[in-house]
Each structure stands twice: as C-alpha cells, then as structure tokens.
Amino acid sequence: MEFSTSYQSREEEIIALFTATFTASEGAAEGALIGGLVRNILTSAAHEDLHVFTTRDNGAIIAAAIFTRMRYSGDPRTVFILSPMAVAPEHQRKGIGQALIIDALAVLHAGGVDVAVTYGDPAYYAKVGFQPVSIDTMPTPLPLTWPHGWLAQSLTGQPLKPMAGRSECIEALHDARYW
C-alpha cells in the first residue's frame, strides 16, 4: 500500500470511492449526499484550505481522508477538520483507515497545523488520538446533531486549550446536513 497527498486528475475516482462507501454503509441517498460533498470540496476549496490524503493498492485508491481549514475569529492557531473519510468496504477492518489518518496527521503537523478536529465515532477516532471536546472548547460553525461525536487533538504536543472566537468552515461544509 502507498500513501499519497496527490489527488489531481484522480478526483472522479475519489468521488466514486466516497459515493460507493457511504452507499454501502448508509444507503443510496447518503452515498449521493457525501459524493456530492466531496465533489463540491474538490472543486471549490482553495488550495491552501485543502489536504487530500489517499491510500492506494495496486494503483487504485482504496481509502481517502479530506481535511479542510477551519478558522476561529479570535485565535491564531491553524485548525483543519477531517471530513469526510472513506475506506472501500472490502478493505475495512484491516487498519487501513487508521494508518491513513496517522500518516495524514503527521503531514499536517509537519506543515504547521496546530489542531485537528473531526465529527464521528469517538471509539474509532480515539484509536488515532482524537478525544471528545465540548463546543465550549471548540465552537462549531453550525449546531451538532450528535454532540458526543465532536472530537479534536492538538498536533503540537501541548494540551488543547479552548479556541477563541467564532468558528467558520469552508463553504462546502457549511450545511446543516453534515453537522
């Protein structure tokens, strides 16, 4: 397996991975929704606000993690949110997703990112260092439907201190359906 940060010219393959993965786990409507989100992110996010990480096996993309910038109006720290993430159904439960996230977090840390956040299953993401945080510590751009799924980690080695100010995410994620 090979980890990569290069995704240009592979956008359609990445979109297809997310669509198929979420269709298999959540149904066709969710697959279409998340596939559309990924298309929107890949075509509209500014280059400096986007990091795409993939895992390839024999040249095919089998997992992908998309991180986009979040900003806090009163805080100078650099924050990126992992959303969404997918591992092809036939490759799940083999540690591929966790390995991809660990690699991605190392690249983000090396690039000066201070904090990573995500919104998902606490049991899964705890395996790669994410811990539950309150919206008082890390305000969200929109209300959460599943508050215990709001997770973060410091990438600096320092304890995570509350973020200052209002938060904002990229436009593609600023939709209540994803929160």
N, C-alpha and C positions, 0 to 999 in steps of 0.2 A: 504494500500500500504506500501511497505517496500523498503527502500533504501539499497543498498549493494555495497561494494567495492570488493567483492569476485566474481571472474569470472572463475577461473579454473574449468574445467570439464563442463562449460556452453558455451564454445567457439562456438560450432556449432549453438546453439540457438541464440547467439548474432549475428553471421554472417547472419543467416536466417532473423533476425529482420531487419538488415540494408538492405539486399537484397530486402525483401518484401516492406519495407517502401519507398525506393528510386525507386523501380519499380512502385509502385502505384502513386508516385508524378511526376516522370521524365521519366518513360518508362523502358523497359527491359534492354536496353544497359546500362543505368545509374545504375540500380539496380545491374547488374553484375559487373560493374566497382567498385562501392562502397562496395559491398560484398567482392570483391577481395582485395580491400584496407584493409578492416577490417581483413580479414584472414591474410594478409601479416603483418599487425601491430601486431596482437595477437601472431603470430608465430616467428616474427623476432626482435621485440623491446626488448631491455634489460630491465630487471625487474625494475631497478631504473629510467628508462626513460618512464615508462608507468603507467597510472592510468586509470582504467576502473570502471565506476560507472553505476549501473543499478537500475531500479525501477521494483519491482515485484508485481504482483497482483495475489493472489491465487497460488503462486509459479511460475507463468510464467513471463518471462522477457517481459515487455511492453515498456520499454524505456532504452536507453543506451547512455552514453556520454564517449568518449575516449579522454583523454588528453595525449599528448606526449611531451617530452622535446624539447625545442629549446635552442640553445646556441648562445651567442654573443661573438665574439673573444676578445673584449676588455672590457667586462662587467661581474662583479661577480654575478649579480642578477640571481636568479633561475626563469626561464620562462617555462611555459607549454602552449601548444596550444590545444584548443578544436577542434578536427577534426577527425572523423565526430561525428554527433549526430543524433539519430533517436528516434521517438516515433511511435509506431504502429498506423497505420491510424485510427483505430476505437477508439483510446484513445487520439487523437489530439484535441486541442482546449478546454482542460479541466484543463490547468495549470500544467500538469504532467512534461512536459519538463522543464519549468521554475523552478519548485520545485526541480527537479533533479540537474539542474545547480547550484542553490543556495546551495544545500547540498554539491555538489562537490567542489565548490569554498571555502566553509568553511573548508572542509577536507584538501584541498590544502594549504590554509592559515595556518592551524594548523600544517601542515607538513613542513612549511618554504618556500613555494613558494611565490615569490615576485610579479610576474606579470602573468596574464592570457591573452592570445590572442585568437582570433578566426577569421574566414573568412566566413561571411554570411550576412544575412539580418539585417541591422542596426536597423530597427524598432523592430524586435523580440529580439535581444540581448541587446538592450538598457534597456529592462524591467528587466534585471538581472545585470545591472551595466556596461556593455561594452559600450565604446564610440569610435567613429571613430578616427583613428590615421593615420598619414601620413607615408609613407615609409622612410621619413627622420627621424622621431621619432623612428620607429621600422622597420628597414630594413627587407625585406622578402628574403627568400632563392632563390626564383625564381620570375620573373615578374608576376604581378597580372593582370588578365583579367577584374576584377571588383574592381578597387582601393577603391571605397567608401565602400566596404564590409570588409575592414581591420579594426579590432576592438580590443581594449585592455582595461584592467583595472588593476590598482595597487591593490594588496591584502594586502598591508602593512598599508594603511590609509594615506600614503604620496602621494603627486601628482606624476603622472607618468612623469619621466624625460626621455629624449631620451636615447636609448640604444647605447652603444659604440661598434663599430666593425661590422664585417660581421656576418650575421646570418646563422645558419645551423639547419636543422630539421633532424629527424630520416630518414633513407634511404627509408622507405616505403612511406613517404610523399614527397620525393624529386623527383617529377614527375610533369611536366607542366600541366597535365590534372587536377590536383587538385588545381591549383593556377590560 
